[in-house]
Amino acid sequence: MAVATAETVEVAVAGEDGTANGGVMRIGRRCYVSNLAWRTSWQDLKDKFREVGTVVYANVTRGDDGRSKGWGIVEFETPDEAIAAVNTLNGADLGGRRISVREDREDRDVKQAAGEDGAERPERPPRAPRGRGRGRGEAGAERGRGRGRGPRPTIEGEPSGFQICVQGIPWAFTFQELQDMFAEAGEVEKAEVMTAADGRSKGWGTVRFTSKEGASAAIEQFHGSQLEGRTLTVFLDKKA
């Protein structure tokens, strides 16, 4: 069942058993598309998504060096077309890779609609600016101390269940790319790529979710998967 507002549609998400117990997804006219091949252009993206509706905008995000970051945005004329894209093209082949398609959670229409029901939502404390490697080099300090919400109390040897370690990430991967990638599994509180003293990536990082379910889903979805020719190893961080 879909519930529509002026610019968004709220739809039930099917769970693994086929029933509508997978939660609710609010989607506007924009879709977030990840796992794009590095050679995929905005035109390739637009042409592919024309299969399900009228595309008014398509973009592949690129870094300062002009290289694709492996994800992009597609905007349709209507939310119904965006739903069709999620249902039809998620897992489809584009440029030799299976793309992931979901709602764009940063869509302005979706964010505005989230407050239309008048429900009171708790305010989050402001986050400190993200940085790579913050908190390293302090003896006995927890990673991320002094950032965001602060450390949760943990018992030695027992992981909190909110944070995962990701080994085998591409050497050029940034914390933002790591965060965007794992946002497919759940809401990410922060992500960090570990770097050496010379600023080079160590090839691994951490991702902290706002729920244990998100961390578990990330392990299930990404452990053992291939990314730019490297095999990812994903597991709970026992130190956080």
RABEL-V58822 format. One record per helix or strand of 2 or more residues. SS is the DSSP state (2 for helix, 1 for strand). FROM is the first residue (numbers start at 0). LEN is the number of residues. Records with the same first field share a line. If there is no record, write none. Layout:
BEGIN
SS: FROM-LEN / FROM-LEN
END
This chain:
BEGIN
1: 1-3 / 8-4 / 23-4 / 29-5 / 54-8 / 67-9 / 92-2 / 96-2 / 99-4 / 162-5 / 187-8 / 200-9 / 225-2 / 229-2 / 232-4
2: 41-8 / 78-11 / 107-6 / 174-8 / 211-11
END
